[in-house]
């Protein structure tokens, strides 16, 4: 059985995917050619700082969205 993501859930899904990509970039991985998740997040959400600091700020934004949708917040793990 598969689940179809529709409506506003597609936006939340793309934001969570962007957060996951940024988590990997903080650990030193690259997602591919083109703009980095770090660059995209900084531009879209006007965040400033190092990759780790931007991830911390973005995690707070994403967790607020998760709580609004009735989902469990996901805390950052110490790296």
N, C-alpha and C positions, 0 to 999 in steps of 0.2 A: 504494500500500500504506500502511495506517495502523497506528499502534502504539497499543495499549490499555495504559493505565497502571492497574495493579491493586495491591492489598495495601499493603505498606509503602511502595511507590514513590509512592503518592498523597500520603503525608505528606511525603516528600522533595520532591516536585514543588511542593506548596503552600508549603513553606519557601523553596524557590528562587524561586518567584513573589513571595513577600513580600520577599525580599532585592532582587529586581529593582525592585519598587515603591519600596522605601526608597532605592535608588540614584537613581531619578528624582526623588524628593522632595528629596534632598540637592541636586540640580541645579536645584530650584525649581519642578518640575512637581507638579500635584496629580492623584491618581488618580480623584477623584470625591467625591461626598458621603459622609458617614459618617466613621468613624474613619480616621485616617491610618495608613499602614504604620508610621511612627515610633511612634505611640501603641501600636499592637498589639504591636510588637516589645519596647518598653520594658516593657509589662505582662506579656507571656508569659515573657520571659527575664530579668526583673528587672535590666535594664541601665539605666545612668544616663549622662547627659551630653548633649552637643549631637547634632544629627542625624548629623554626620560621625563623631563618636566612637562613637555607637551603631551606625552602619553598620560601622565597623572591628571592633567587638566581635562583631557578628552575623556578619560575614564569616568570622571565625575559627571560630565555631560551625558555620556551614554547610560550611566547608571540611573540618572534622573529619568531618562526616556524609558528605561526598562521598568522602573517603579511605576511610572504612569500607565504602562501597559499591563501591570500586574505580574511582571516577571521578576525573578530574583536578581539582585545586583551582583555583578562579578567584580571582586576586588583584585587589585594588582598583587601579584606574587613577588616576593623579594628575589631579585636576580643577582 
